[in-house]
Each structure stands twice: as structure tokens, then as C-alpha cells.
Amino acid sequence: MSAGSALALGGCAGLGATGARFDASSLSVDPTLLVTTTRKPVNGGRTKPWFGPERATSMTVARARLVAPDESRLSLASVGIGDWRLDRIEPVSADAGDLAAQAGAGDVLIYVHGFKQTFETAVLDAAHLSDGIRFRGRTMAFSWPSKAGLFDYAYDRDSAMWSRDDFERVLSALVSAPSGGRVHIVAHSMGTMLALESLRQLYARYGDTVTSRIGAVVFAAPDIDMDVFSSAIQRIGPLAGKITVIAATNDRALALSGQIAGGMTRVGAAEKAAIARLGVRVVDASQEGWGIINHDLFLSNAEVQRVIRRSIDGTTA
């Protein structure tokens, strides 16, 4: 679910601490995102909507050129109306093996979207996240095929899992590059299941040697069965210690998801103590939500964004 949606399915820490004022994000200086997607291109990926809900035969790498909000005194953004815009998409001739060169030196932040997302909303949410946490590095959006429909939960879930091999290839290319920095992952809702599966595969391939290259792993409102989550994190070794779960017991999107899943509680809507027993860091954001759904707090709430920034700052290479 993207920021602003009115209806969609979407070691513990508190939110009270306040961080120092962050510098401007890299994205505000150079409003360009790197995009990797398993969606089928529309019109060659060069005109809106660029990429649709169908599954592609191969992953596409592209640059997304954005238009940043005008922050001047008399701008719409100054009164909370202006927003990021997607100007154009520029497909590049690159495969997973070339991603490190595309990303350049330094840390990389990868955003993996959740259920009910178009390609455009996924890219713009990545921009909101990166700029909101003032990330100083390259930002990438990984977009998998979502039909962006309220009643397409099963298709989206299968598409997310279908994309896990390609996301593992993205991670593998970045962590195996000798000149790269750390790779930070923020995954939302259904995208957390995809990210966790890819991390499990990545660890099976590289073992403990990959640990120093993976930075923070933030699962925001994870739409994952508690038993599935517990089983997976037992198979990723020290990478489990990188995970921060942002949960809210009043997340109504995950309450509906749990009903669809036969009454199984989703990790993002579970009690903090139950999640913490699995050996991951937990942030209870139940008191931070003021909306009806409370499923996109990582985009809409400044305190939750500070938690994500501190998770990134707190990881060491």
C-alpha cells in the first residue's frame, strides 16, 4: 500500500528517542533512482505506465528520473501539497552482474514494495523513504509484478515469491562487488516475504562471508505468517541479527490479511514480545499511527523514519 492510499491490504526499541537533524538526502541533490523490476515493460518501458502488472521473462534494469518537490517559501511543498514526481524511465543495458557498476561506490538502500502497488507508486514510495530518512547513498527500487487491485491478493503473493530468485541475483551482484559498500534493505508488507526468502537463498550461497556486506534489514509491517518467519530466520545465520521489525497491533490491513490466511497472525500485527522471542529487534509503532489503516507508518511517520535511519547508522561494515 502506498502512502496516501485510503484502503488497501496492505531486543526491543521504543520510538521516544529523537535523533539529530539529518543532512539533505543524496536523492534531493540528484533525483535519480536505480530500478530493478520483474514486471513486463509497457511500450518498451519508455512511456507511462512504463511497467505493468504482468510477469516479465527477464529482469529489467533502469534509471528513474524524478522531479523533487519545490521546497521554496512560496511552493506547494511548503504547505504540504507538493510531492515527488516520476518524470521518465531510462532502461539501461545491464544485467544483474552489472548492477554494482550502476550503483557505484558507497552504501545502497533497496526498497521492496508491498501489496497493491503500481510501478509508479513503488518508485515514488522509494523516493519518499530515501528522502525522508536523508539517506546518503544510492537508492534502488525493486518492483515485482503487482496487479494493484484490492482483490488480487493471491496473484500479488505468488508474484512476490516468483520474484525471489531475481532479487537474490540483485543482492548477490551488490554484495560480491569488491568496491561496494553495505546493502541496506527496507521491505514493506508482502515485500518482506520476498526479501526474507531472497536473504535465505543468499545466505545458503555465501554463508557467513556475506554478513559484513548486508547492513540494516528493516521489515515494515511484514505480511508474513509467524511460523514461516520463525523458520526462515533460523536459516539465515547472523543475518537475523540485522533485522528490525516495525510492527503495530492496530494495523488493520494486516488484520484483514490474517483473516484471508486462515486466521494466522501476521508478524507485523503481532505483539512485540512474541516477535522479540524470535531473536530480532522489534519496534512497536502501535501508538504512532493516527490513520484508519496504520499500514504505511514507515512513510508517513517521522518517528518511525528516525528508527529506520538509526538502524542504518547503527550497522557496521
Phi, psi and chi 1 to 4 in degrees:
 res  aa     phi    psi   chi1   chi2   chi3   chi4
   1 MET       -  130.6 -170.7  176.6   88.7      -
   2 SER   -85.9  161.7   63.1      -      -      -
   3 ALA   -60.6  133.5      -      -      -      -
   4 GLY    95.4   -9.0      -      -      -      -
   5 SER   -68.2  138.7  -64.8      -      -      -
   6 ALA   -90.0  -27.8      -      -      -      -
   7 LEU  -151.2  123.8  178.8   64.0      -      -
   8 ALA  -169.1  159.2      -      -      -      -
   9 LEU   -74.7   90.2  -88.0  179.1      -      -
  10 GLY   -10.5      -      -      -      -      -
  11 GLY       -  112.0      -      -      -      -
  12 CYS  -109.8  154.6  -52.6      -      -      -
  13 ALA  -135.5  152.1      -      -      -      -
  14 GLY  -103.5  175.8      -      -      -      -
  15 LEU  -105.8    4.3  -64.8  173.6      -      -
  16 GLY   -72.5  -28.2      -      -      -      -
  17 ALA   -67.1  140.9      -      -      -      -
  18 THR  -110.5  134.8   56.8      -      -      -
  19 GLY   -92.3  168.6      -      -      -      -
  20 ALA   -69.2  158.2      -      -      -      -
  21 ARG   -66.3  129.0 -174.1  172.2 -178.0  176.4
  22 PHE   -86.7  156.8  -55.8  131.6      -      -
  23 ASP   -70.4  170.7  -65.0  -27.2      -      -
  24 ALA   -62.7  149.5      -      -      -      -
  25 SER   -75.4  157.3   66.2      -      -      -
  26 SER   -62.4  -33.1  -66.0      -      -      -
  27 LEU   -66.0  -32.5 -161.1   60.9      -      -
  28 SER   -70.5  -24.2   65.3      -      -      -
  29 VAL   -84.4  -44.3  177.5      -      -      -
  30 ASP  -128.1   93.1  175.8   16.0      -      -
  31 PRO   -75.3   65.4   27.9  -33.5      -      -
  32 THR  -132.3  127.7  -57.1      -      -      -
  33 LEU  -106.7  147.7  -76.9  174.7      -      -
  34 LEU   -89.4  135.3 -172.5   61.5      -      -
  35 VAL  -122.6  133.8  174.2      -      -      -
  36 THR  -124.0  132.8   49.5      -      -      -
  37 THR  -146.0  144.9 -178.8      -      -      -
  38 THR  -102.2   11.0   52.3      -      -      -
  39 ARG   -77.7  153.7  -64.6  173.0 -177.7 -100.7
  40 LYS   -78.2  130.3 -173.6  176.1 -179.7  179.2
  41 PRO   -64.6  148.9  -18.1   30.7      -      -
  42 VAL  -111.8  124.8  176.7      -      -      -
  43 ASN    54.8   41.4  -61.1  -38.0      -      -
  44 GLY    71.4   11.3      -      -      -      -
  45 GLY    74.0   20.4      -      -      -      -
  46 ARG  -112.6  -10.1  -65.2 -173.0 -179.9  -83.8
  47 THR  -133.8  153.4   58.8      -      -      -
  48 LYS   -57.5  134.9 -168.0  172.1 -177.8  176.1
  49 PRO   -88.3   11.4   33.8  -36.4      -      -
  50 TRP    70.4  -61.2  -61.3  -71.0      -      -
  51 PHE  -136.2  136.6  -65.0   88.1      -      -
  52 GLY  -100.3 -162.5      -      -      -      -
  53 PRO   -87.0   -8.2   30.6  -34.5      -      -
  54 GLU   -76.4  157.1  -66.9   83.9   12.6      -
  55 ARG   -86.9  131.1  -60.6  163.9 -174.1  166.0
  56 ALA   -86.7  159.4      -      -      -      -
  57 THR   -78.5  -19.3   56.0      -      -      -
  58 SER  -150.4  155.1   60.3      -      -      -
  59 MET   -73.7  143.8 -175.0  174.5   67.0      -
  60 THR  -108.7  139.5  -61.6      -      -      -
  61 VAL  -111.5  134.6 -179.5      -      -      -
  62 ALA  -152.3  166.6      -      -      -      -
  63 ARG  -107.3  135.0  -65.5 -172.2 -172.9   91.5
  64 ALA  -104.7  116.3      -      -      -      -
  65 ARG   -90.3  122.3  -56.0  -67.2 -173.3 -177.9
  66 LEU  -110.0  163.4  -54.0  172.6      -      -
  67 VAL  -115.7  117.5  177.2      -      -      -
  68 ALA   -75.8  153.4      -      -      -      -
  69 PRO   -60.6  144.3  -19.1   30.4      -      -
  70 ASP   -79.3  113.5 -178.5    0.1      -      -
  71 GLU   -94.5   12.4  -58.8  -69.4   -8.1      -
  72 SER   -67.6  164.4   62.7      -      -      -
  73 ARG   -58.1  -36.2 -108.9  178.3   76.9 -176.2
  74 LEU  -101.1   13.7  -59.5  178.9      -      -
  75 SER   -83.1  164.3   70.4      -      -      -
  76 LEU   -64.7  -34.8  -67.8  175.4      -      -
  77 ALA   -62.8  -30.3      -      -      -      -
  78 SER   -66.6  -19.9   67.0      -      -      -
  79 VAL  -114.8   19.6  -68.5      -      -      -
  80 GLY    80.5   18.6      -      -      -      -
  81 ILE  -105.4  -37.5  -59.7  176.4      -      -
  82 GLY   -66.1  161.6      -      -      -      -
  83 ASP  -157.0  169.1 -152.9  -12.5      -      -
  84 TRP   -65.3  147.4  -72.7   89.5      -      -
  85 ARG  -132.2  145.2  -70.3 -171.3  -65.9  109.4
  86 LEU   -91.5  115.4  177.5   54.0      -      -
  87 ASP   -87.2  -51.6 -177.7   45.5      -      -
  88 ARG  -160.6  161.2   64.2 -174.0 -174.6  -83.3
  89 ILE  -116.5  133.9  -64.3  -66.8      -      -
  90 GLU  -121.4   94.8  -59.6  172.0   -9.6      -
  91 PRO   -59.2  141.4  -22.9   34.5      -      -
  92 VAL  -119.3  151.9  -62.1      -      -      -
  93 SER   -82.2   86.9  -61.5      -      -      -
  94 ALA  -152.0  147.2      -      -      -      -
  95 ASP  -114.2 -172.8   57.2   20.3      -      -
  96 ALA   -57.9  -34.1      -      -      -      -
  97 GLY   -68.1  -20.0      -      -      -      -
  98 ASP   -95.5   -0.5  -59.0  -41.7      -      -
  99 LEU   -63.4  -35.9  -79.2  175.1      -      -
 100 ALA   -60.9  -41.2      -      -      -      -
 101 ALA   -66.3  -38.1      -      -      -      -
 102 GLN   -66.1  -38.5  -66.3  -68.5  -31.3      -
 103 ALA   -75.0  -27.9      -      -      -      -
 104 GLY    78.5 -171.3      -      -      -      -
 105 ALA   -80.0  164.8      -      -      -      -
 106 GLY    92.6  179.1      -      -      -      -
 107 ASP   -73.0  153.9  -74.3    9.1      -      -
 108 VAL  -125.4  135.6  176.2      -      -      -
 109 LEU  -108.4  122.6  170.7   65.8      -      -
 110 ILE  -109.8  126.8  -52.9  178.5      -      -
 111 TYR  -106.0  129.1  171.2   64.4      -      -
 112 VAL  -116.1  117.0 -175.4      -      -      -
 113 HIS   -77.8  174.5   65.4   80.3      -      -
 114 GLY  -110.2 -155.7      -      -      -      -
 115 PHE   -65.3  149.8  167.5   70.0      -      -
 116 LYS    61.8   55.7 -165.1  176.5  176.5  -70.8
 117 GLN  -129.2  136.8  -73.1  -93.6   21.3      -
 118 THR   -83.6  168.2   65.5      -      -      -
 119 PHE   -60.2  -43.3  173.4   78.9      -      -
 120 GLU   -64.8  -45.1 -177.0  175.2    9.0      -
 121 THR   -65.5  -33.4   58.7      -      -      -
 122 ALA   -64.0  -44.1      -      -      -      -
 123 VAL   -65.0  -43.0  170.0      -      -      -
 124 LEU   -68.6  -34.3  -67.2  178.5      -      -
 125 ASP   -65.5  -37.0  -80.1   -4.3      -      -
 126 ALA   -61.3  -39.7      -      -      -      -
 127 ALA   -65.8  -45.0      -      -      -      -
 128 HIS   -58.3  -45.5  -79.9  116.7      -      -
 129 LEU   -62.8  -51.7  171.3   67.4      -      -
 130 SER   -61.1  -44.8 -178.9      -      -      -
 131 ASP   -71.4  -36.3 -168.9   47.3      -      -
 132 GLY   -64.3  -35.3      -      -      -      -
 133 ILE   -95.1    3.5   66.8  173.3      -      -
 134 ARG    56.0   50.3  -56.6  -62.9 -172.4  -99.7
 135 PHE   -71.1  131.9 -177.6   68.0      -      -
 136 ARG  -105.9   85.5  -58.8  -69.7  -65.7  176.4
 137 GLY   170.3 -170.9      -      -      -      -
 138 ARG   -84.9  137.0 -173.9   75.3  165.3 -167.6
 139 THR  -110.5  137.9  -60.2      -      -      -
 140 MET  -127.4  139.9  176.8 -170.8  -62.9      -
 141 ALA  -106.6  126.7      -      -      -      -
 142 PHE  -103.6  115.6 -178.2   86.4      -      -
 143 SER  -115.1  122.1 -176.2      -      -      -
 144 TRP  -103.8  164.5   48.0  -87.5      -      -
 145 PRO   -72.7  106.9  -17.7   32.0      -      -
 146 SER  -114.2  139.1  164.5      -      -      -
 147 LYS   -79.9   -9.3  -77.9 -165.9  173.0 -179.2
 148 ALA    58.3   33.0      -      -      -      -
 149 GLY  -120.8  145.3      -      -      -      -
 150 LEU   -62.3  -29.3 -176.0   59.4      -      -
 151 PHE  -104.9   20.8  -59.3  105.9      -      -
 152 ASP  -111.9   33.7  -65.7  -50.0      -      -
 153 TYR   -60.3  -44.7 -173.9   85.5      -      -
 154 ALA   -65.0  -43.1      -      -      -      -
 155 TYR   -61.7  -44.6  176.1   85.8      -      -
 156 ASP   -63.4  -42.9  -81.5   20.3      -      -
 157 ARG   -61.8  -43.7 -179.6 -176.5   58.4 -159.6
 158 ASP   -66.7  -37.3  -69.4  -15.4      -      -
 159 SER   -65.9  -38.2  -69.2      -      -      -
 160 ALA   -62.0  -47.4      -      -      -      -
 161 MET   -68.0  -34.5  -65.3  -56.9  -71.0      -
 162 TRP   -62.3  -27.2  172.2   81.1      -      -
 163 SER   -88.2   -1.9  -58.7      -      -      -
 164 ARG   -65.7  -32.7   65.3 -172.9 -175.8  -87.1
 165 ASP   -66.9  -40.9  -70.7  -14.7      -      -
 166 ASP   -66.9  -37.9  -81.0  -48.2      -      -
 167 PHE   -67.6  -34.9 -171.3   50.8      -      -
 168 GLU   -63.3  -37.6 -171.3 -138.9  -23.5      -
 169 ARG   -63.5  -38.4  -67.7 -174.1 -172.2  100.6
 170 VAL   -61.4  -49.6  169.9      -      -      -
 171 LEU   -62.8  -43.0  -65.1  176.7      -      -
 172 SER   -60.7  -43.2  179.8      -      -      -
 173 ALA   -62.4  -38.9      -      -      -      -
 174 LEU   -75.5  -43.0  -66.0  174.0      -      -
 175 VAL   -76.2  -20.8  -58.5      -      -      -
 176 SER   -90.8   -5.1   60.4      -      -      -
 177 ALA   -73.0  127.5      -      -      -      -
 178 PRO   -66.8  -25.8   22.5  -32.6      -      -
 179 SER  -102.9    4.7   59.3      -      -      -
 180 GLY   -81.9  164.9      -      -      -      -
 181 GLY   -95.4 -149.6      -      -      -      -
 182 ARG   -83.8  155.8  -64.4  167.7  -61.9  166.9
 183 VAL  -112.1  116.7  178.2      -      -      -
 184 HIS  -103.3  141.1  -51.8  -74.2      -      -
 185 ILE  -124.4  127.7  -56.9  166.3      -      -
 186 VAL  -120.7  115.4  176.5      -      -      -
 187 ALA  -118.8  141.8      -      -      -      -
 188 HIS  -117.5  137.5  179.5 -134.5      -      -
 189 SER    54.0 -121.3 -171.7      -      -      -
 190 MET   -65.3  -25.1 -168.2  178.3  -74.6      -
 191 GLY   -65.4  -20.3      -      -      -      -
 192 THR   -68.2  -33.6   59.3      -      -      -
 193 MET   -64.4  -43.9  178.0  173.4   57.4      -
 194 LEU   -60.7  -47.6  158.4   61.0      -      -
 195 ALA   -64.0  -41.6      -      -      -      -
 196 LEU   -65.4  -42.1 -177.0   59.1      -      -
 197 GLU   -62.9  -40.3  -83.5  -63.9  -62.6      -
 198 SER   -67.3  -37.5  -62.4      -      -      -
 199 LEU   -65.0  -37.9  -76.1  172.3      -      -
 200 ARG   -62.6  -43.1 -176.0 -177.9   60.6   79.6
 201 GLN   -67.2  -39.1  -66.1  176.8 -173.8      -
 202 LEU   -62.4  -43.5 -173.0   76.3      -      -
 203 TYR   -67.1  -36.1 -174.7   74.1      -      -
 204 ALA   -62.9  -30.7      -      -      -      -
 205 ARG   -81.1  -45.1  178.2 -169.0  -64.9 -103.7
 206 TYR  -106.7  -21.3  -68.8  103.2      -      -
 207 GLY    67.6 -152.2      -      -      -      -
 208 ASP   -65.5  -16.0  -69.0   -9.8      -      -
 209 THR   -65.7  -19.6   59.6      -      -      -
 210 VAL   -84.3  -12.5   76.9      -      -      -
 211 THR   -57.6  -43.5  -55.5      -      -      -
 212 SER   -70.5  -18.8   64.1      -      -      -
 213 ARG   -91.8  -17.3  -62.5  -59.0  -59.7  -85.3
 214 ILE   -92.9  124.4  -62.9  -66.5      -      -
 215 GLY   -91.0 -123.0      -      -      -      -
 216 ALA   -78.3  141.9      -      -      -      -
 217 VAL  -123.5  109.9  177.4      -      -      -
 218 VAL  -111.0  121.9  178.4      -      -      -
 219 PHE  -104.8  105.7  -70.7  159.3      -      -
 220 ALA   -93.8  118.2      -      -      -      -
 221 ALA    51.3   54.6      -      -      -      -
 222 PRO   -64.1  125.8   18.3  -28.3      -      -
 223 ASP   -94.0   72.6 -174.1    2.5      -      -
 224 ILE  -135.2  139.0  -48.3  175.5      -      -
 225 ASP   -60.0  137.7 -179.9  -64.4      -      -
 226 MET   -58.8  -40.5  -74.3  -75.1  -73.5      -
 227 ASP   -67.7  -41.0  -67.4  -24.1      -      -
 228 VAL   -63.9  -42.1  173.2      -      -      -
 229 PHE   -62.2  -47.0 -176.4   70.9      -      -
 230 SER   -60.0  -43.4  175.0      -      -      -
 231 SER   -64.7  -40.7  175.4      -      -      -
 232 ALA   -69.7  -42.9      -      -      -      -
 233 ILE   -70.3  -18.8   63.3  173.1      -      -
 234 GLN   -73.8   -9.2  -68.2  175.6   25.6      -
 235 ARG  -112.8   12.9  -71.3  169.1  171.3   78.6
 236 ILE  -119.2   15.1   60.5  173.8      -      -
 237 GLY    53.2 -135.1      -      -      -      -
 238 PRO   -67.6  -11.4   21.0  -31.0      -      -
 239 LEU   -64.2  -24.7  -67.2 -178.5      -      -
 240 ALA   -61.2  -31.2      -      -      -      -
 241 GLY   -71.6   -9.6      -      -      -      -
 242 LYS   -86.7  -12.6  -52.1  -87.1 -171.5  174.4
 243 ILE   -84.2  133.5  -64.3  174.6      -      -
 244 THR  -119.4  125.5  -62.7      -      -      -
 245 VAL  -102.3  126.9  171.5      -      -      -
 246 ILE  -102.0  112.5  -61.2  173.4      -      -
 247 ALA  -121.8  158.0      -      -      -      -
 248 ALA  -151.0  118.3      -      -      -      -
 249 THR   -67.1  -16.6   54.4      -      -      -
 250 ASN  -101.0   23.9   54.8   -0.7      -      -
 251 ASP   -77.4  104.1 -174.5  -35.4      -      -
 252 ARG   -75.4  -26.3  -69.5  170.7  178.7   81.4
 253 ALA   -64.5  -43.0      -      -      -      -
 254 LEU   -72.6  -26.4  -69.1 -177.1      -      -
 255 ALA   -63.5  -42.0      -      -      -      -
 256 LEU   -67.9  -40.4 -179.6   54.6      -      -
 257 SER   -59.8  -41.1  173.6      -      -      -
 258 GLY   -62.2  -36.5      -      -      -      -
 259 GLN   -65.9  -41.8  -67.8  176.9   14.9      -
 260 ILE   -62.6  -33.5  -66.6  174.3      -      -
 261 ALA   -86.4   20.3      -      -      -      -
 262 GLY    81.8   26.0      -      -      -      -
 263 GLY    84.4   12.6      -      -      -      -
 264 MET   -84.9  124.5  -60.5  -61.4  -68.0      -
 265 THR   -63.7  134.5  -60.5      -      -      -
 266 ARG   -84.7  148.4  -43.2  -43.0  -80.7  169.5
 267 VAL   -56.0  -41.2  172.4      -      -      -
 268 GLY   -69.7  -10.8      -      -      -      -
 269 ALA  -115.3    7.5      -      -      -      -
 270 ALA   -82.6  163.7      -      -      -      -
 271 GLU   -67.0  145.7  -64.6  -71.4  -16.7      -
 272 LYS   -56.9  -43.6 -178.7  169.8   69.4  173.9
 273 ALA   -62.4  -37.4      -      -      -      -
 274 ALA   -65.8  -38.3      -      -      -      -
 275 ILE   -72.5  -42.0  -53.1  170.1      -      -
 276 ALA   -61.2  -31.0      -      -      -      -
 277 ARG   -63.1  -17.6  -79.0 -163.5  -68.5  -90.4
 278 LEU   -82.1   -4.9  -58.6  178.7      -      -
 279 GLY    93.0   18.8      -      -      -      -
 280 VAL  -115.4  161.4  -61.2      -      -      -
 281 ARG   -76.9  140.2 -177.6  171.6  178.3 -102.5
 282 VAL  -128.9  136.4 -173.8      -      -      -
 283 VAL  -118.7  120.9  171.3      -      -      -
 284 ASP   -90.4  108.4 -176.3   -1.9      -      -
 285 ALA  -101.5   18.7      -      -      -      -
 286 SER   -58.8  -32.4  -59.1      -      -      -
 287 GLN   -87.0   -4.8  -58.2  -56.5  -47.7      -
 288 GLU   -91.3  -20.8  -60.3  -59.1  -40.9      -
 289 GLY   -80.1  139.5      -      -      -      -
 290 TRP  -123.8   -2.4   52.6  -92.4      -      -
 291 GLY   -93.5 -173.3      -      -      -      -
 292 ILE   -78.3  -36.6  -62.9  174.0      -      -
 293 ILE   -95.5  -46.6  -54.7  -61.9      -      -
 294 ASN    60.9   41.1  -65.1  -34.0      -      -
 295 HIS  -110.4  -11.9 -169.5   56.0      -      -
 296 ASP  -123.2   37.6   65.8  -13.3      -      -
 297 LEU   -63.1  -24.9  -62.9  176.5      -      -
 298 PHE   -67.6  -17.7   75.3  108.3      -      -
 299 LEU  -102.4  -32.9  -70.8  174.3      -      -
 300 SER  -100.5  -13.6   61.0      -      -      -
 301 ASN  -115.4  123.3 -172.5  -85.8      -      -
 302 ALA   -65.4  -35.9      -      -      -      -
 303 GLU   -66.9  -39.8  -73.5  -62.5  -31.3      -
 304 VAL   -65.9  -38.0  174.3      -      -      -
 305 GLN   -65.6  -34.1  -70.7 -171.2  -23.8      -
 306 ARG   -64.6  -35.6  -71.2 -171.8 -175.5   99.3
 307 VAL   -62.1  -43.6  167.7      -      -      -
 308 ILE   -63.2  -43.7  -63.1  173.4      -      -
 309 ARG   -62.5  -42.6  174.3   60.7 -172.8 -101.6
 310 ARG   -67.3  -32.6  -70.7 -163.0  -64.5  -90.4
 311 SER   -64.1  -41.1  -64.7      -      -      -
 312 ILE   -68.4  -45.6  -69.1  173.2      -      -
 313 ASP   -65.5  -27.5  -69.9  -15.7      -      -
 314 GLY   -83.6  -11.0      -      -      -      -
 315 THR   -83.2  147.7   57.7      -      -      -
 316 THR  -120.6  147.7   57.3      -      -      -
 317 ALA   -72.1      -      -      -      -      -
